[in-house]
Amino acid sequence: MKAYPEFELHKQQLLETGDYESYLMCFGGHNRLRPFLDILPRLNDRQFWELCRFVWQTDDFWKLLTFDGHIDILNHRKKLYELLRSTRSCRKHFISDKERSQLECLPEIINVYRGFNLEGFDDGFSWTTDIGVAKWFSERYGGHTIISGKCAKDNVIGYLLDRKEFEIVVDPQWVSEKVILKI
């Protein structure tokens, strides 16, 4: 890949000024994880969680399936999941105040769904409160399977609403009563 000195200088200036989100925007969605990992030592806890959300929501790891193969997707996901399991403080900054308020309106035990189509992808961090959204994700890549479960609101990392996916971000170890539904 040809390097463009002006672009590299621009990225360096963004790093020097602490504009980390703009810096990460310089990389394609499926290429943001590595630069995020590279800047971790520069980030305070609030920045970590805000940028972790940004990387989580803009990450397009499905492109890795086409270019780099199934193994790279699993390694990529593993690294994202390690970040979401971080014990850094200020986790509340993973979601907005509005999302936090909406999360508080949900019951203490939340019914969640996850659409998937590849073996090993049934236990991810991304779930939804809307079975229709789960069905869409399952069918998006030719699948026909949804898993339903329950999670305690206290275990939810985030409730992401800006894409109207009603996404519950939760460690799958905290999702219980899992049932596979064929659609």
Buried (B, 14 or more C-beta within 10 A) or exposed (E): EEEEEEEEEBBEEBBEEEEBEBBBBBBEBBBBBEBBEEBBEEBEEBBBBBBBBBBBBBBEBEBBBEEBEEEBBBEBBEEBBEBBEBEBEEBEBBBBEEBBEBBEEBEEEBBBBBBBBBEEBBBBBBBBBBBEBBBEBBBEEEBEBBBBBBBBBEBBBBBBBEEEBBBBBBBBEBBEEBEEBEE
